[in-house]
Amino acid sequence: MLLACGGGGTGPDPDPLLDCSSAPTTTLAVGQHTVVDAAQTACVRLPTAGAAEAEYLYVALSGQGEEDEGGVTAGYELTASTPGVATVEPQLAQSRHGRGPSRATSFHATLRERERALSRVPGAASFSRSRVGGTVPTPPVVGDKRTFEVCETPTCESFVNSIATAKVVAERVAIFVDDGAPAGGYTDADLAAVGRLFDDQLYAIDTTAFGRESDLDDNGVVVVLLTQRINELSPNCDADGSVILGYFFGLDLLPSQTNSNGGEIFYSLVPDPDNPDCGIDKEFATDFLAPVFIHEF
């Protein structure tokens, strides 16, 4: 299997055919896969299969927390050269050159750069675990209120308070909703279903692949904050078709730092269908809540 990764949130413009004659040959064993960064190369060359024949699955993959309502379109061409080497020529990568990064790409790049800068601050990464052996973690309870600090702009140079209430507290996750969220958003049943999905499936998938969370806030759960403050990071998404769905920020794992929320927190938007500049309907928000959460978690 071959995966071609891209990060753009808009469809490509028509591009000329590419010269793939100098691209290296990609050789895969049965069941093996590789990832090709479309920003680095637009060509994939496969060796001749011979009498045994061969079958390949070529998949286009976007790995960023952004959705484009219109989708992404990219052309490609399959050719066979004289030695019997098949060539896949995706035109997506070519089209990305010269195009500025999308809002979500820039936003997440900013957060990662801020995290790298924080890692170089003496003592920033030092924190003491409050839990001692045998101590039972204390999760929030439904109805608890908490004030979070959330990025106010896509550059995250300033923060804004979000006062939120715990709506669901499951075994592994606590879901808070901003008290100022627009009416007609998630119901308690919607949020309970997401909590069950996280407990029953998403948590095991993610921690098996990447390891357990630190639980430095000693509450035994991962906190999800659903707030209109995330919607405000994409003020004109109806016009440009690009919206920041959510984020995780490593600053929250550094409780000694200003604006840190001191724990594992995932932030995501809320339904706001009546917003004249960036309407987010409930179906859209609900469909992408779980996928974006496991991506950020």
URRADA-V57657 format. One record per residue. N is the residue number from 1. NEAR is the number of other ideal C-beta (glycine too) atoms within 8 Angstrom. Layout:
n->{N | N}
near->{NEAR | NEAR}
This chain:
n->{1 | 2 | 3 | 4 | 5 | 6 | 7 | 8 | 9 | 10 | 11 | 12 | 13 | 14 | 15 | 16 | 17 | 18 | 19 | 20 | 21 | 22 | 23 | 24 | 25 | 26 | 27 | 28 | 29 | 30 | 31 | 32 | 33 | 34 | 35 | 36 | 37 | 38 | 39 | 40 | 41 | 42 | 43 | 44 | 45 | 46 | 47 | 48 | 49 | 50 | 51 | 52 | 53 | 54 | 55 | 56 | 57 | 58 | 59 | 60 | 61 | 62 | 63 | 64 | 65 | 66 | 67 | 68 | 69 | 70 | 71 | 72 | 73 | 74 | 75 | 76 | 77 | 78 | 79 | 80 | 81 | 82 | 83 | 84 | 85 | 86 | 87 | 88 | 89 | 90 | 91 | 92 | 93 | 94 | 95 | 96 | 97 | 98 | 99 | 100 | 101 | 102 | 103 | 104 | 105 | 106 | 107 | 108 | 109 | 110 | 111 | 112 | 113 | 114 | 115 | 116 | 117 | 118 | 119 | 120 | 121 | 122 | 123 | 124 | 125 | 126 | 127 | 128 | 129 | 130 | 131 | 132 | 133 | 134 | 135 | 136 | 137 | 138 | 139 | 140 | 141 | 142 | 143 | 144 | 145 | 146 | 147 | 148 | 149 | 150 | 151 | 152 | 153 | 154 | 155 | 156 | 157 | 158 | 159 | 160 | 161 | 162 | 163 | 164 | 165 | 166 | 167 | 168 | 169 | 170 | 171 | 172 | 173 | 174 | 175 | 176 | 177 | 178 | 179 | 180 | 181 | 182 | 183 | 184 | 185 | 186 | 187 | 188 | 189 | 190 | 191 | 192 | 193 | 194 | 195 | 196 | 197 | 198 | 199 | 200 | 201 | 202 | 203 | 204 | 205 | 206 | 207 | 208 | 209 | 210 | 211 | 212 | 213 | 214 | 215 | 216 | 217 | 218 | 219 | 220 | 221 | 222 | 223 | 224 | 225 | 226 | 227 | 228 | 229 | 230 | 231 | 232 | 233 | 234 | 235 | 236 | 237 | 238 | 239 | 240 | 241 | 242 | 243 | 244 | 245 | 246 | 247 | 248 | 249 | 250 | 251 | 252 | 253 | 254 | 255 | 256 | 257 | 258 | 259 | 260 | 261 | 262 | 263 | 264 | 265 | 266 | 267 | 268 | 269 | 270 | 271 | 272 | 273 | 274 | 275 | 276 | 277 | 278 | 279 | 280 | 281 | 282 | 283 | 284 | 285 | 286 | 287 | 288 | 289 | 290 | 291 | 292 | 293 | 294 | 295 | 296 | 297}
near->{10 | 14 | 11 | 14 | 11 | 14 | 12 | 12 | 14 | 11 | 9 | 15 | 5 | 5 | 9 | 4 | 5 | 10 | 5 | 11 | 5 | 4 | 10 | 4 | 8 | 11 | 4 | 10 | 4 | 4 | 4 | 7 | 8 | 9 | 7 | 12 | 7 | 13 | 7 | 6 | 9 | 11 | 11 | 13 | 13 | 11 | 9 | 7 | 6 | 5 | 3 | 5 | 6 | 6 | 4 | 8 | 6 | 9 | 8 | 11 | 9 | 9 | 6 | 10 | 11 | 14 | 8 | 11 | 5 | 6 | 6 | 13 | 6 | 12 | 10 | 9 | 9 | 8 | 8 | 7 | 9 | 3 | 5 | 8 | 11 | 11 | 15 | 13 | 13 | 14 | 15 | 17 | 14 | 11 | 12 | 13 | 6 | 3 | 8 | 3 | 7 | 13 | 14 | 14 | 13 | 10 | 13 | 11 | 9 | 11 | 12 | 8 | 8 | 12 | 11 | 8 | 8 | 13 | 8 | 6 | 8 | 3 | 6 | 11 | 7 | 6 | 9 | 4 | 7 | 5 | 7 | 4 | 3 | 4 | 7 | 4 | 10 | 6 | 9 | 11 | 7 | 8 | 6 | 8 | 9 | 9 | 8 | 12 | 10 | 13 | 11 | 9 | 8 | 10 | 5 | 13 | 4 | 6 | 9 | 9 | 8 | 13 | 9 | 15 | 9 | 15 | 10 | 13 | 12 | 12 | 5 | 8 | 15 | 14 | 14 | 14 | 14 | 14 | 8 | 7 | 10 | 10 | 3 | 6 | 12 | 12 | 5 | 7 | 6 | 9 | 13 | 9 | 8 | 14 | 13 | 9 | 10 | 15 | 11 | 5 | 8 | 11 | 11 | 7 | 9 | 10 | 10 | 6 | 5 | 5 | 3 | 5 | 7 | 7 | 12 | 12 | 8 | 11 | 12 | 7 | 13 | 13 | 13 | 14 | 14 | 16 | 17 | 12 | 13 | 16 | 12 | 8 | 12 | 11 | 7 | 8 | 12 | 8 | 6 | 6 | 10 | 13 | 12 | 15 | 12 | 13 | 13 | 10 | 12 | 10 | 11 | 12 | 11 | 12 | 10 | 8 | 10 | 3 | 7 | 12 | 8 | 7 | 12 | 13 | 13 | 14 | 13 | 15 | 14 | 17 | 13 | 13 | 9 | 6 | 10 | 5 | 9 | 12 | 10 | 14 | 8 | 10 | 6 | 10 | 15 | 10 | 7 | 10 | 11 | 10 | 8 | 12 | 15 | 10 | 8 | 10 | 11}
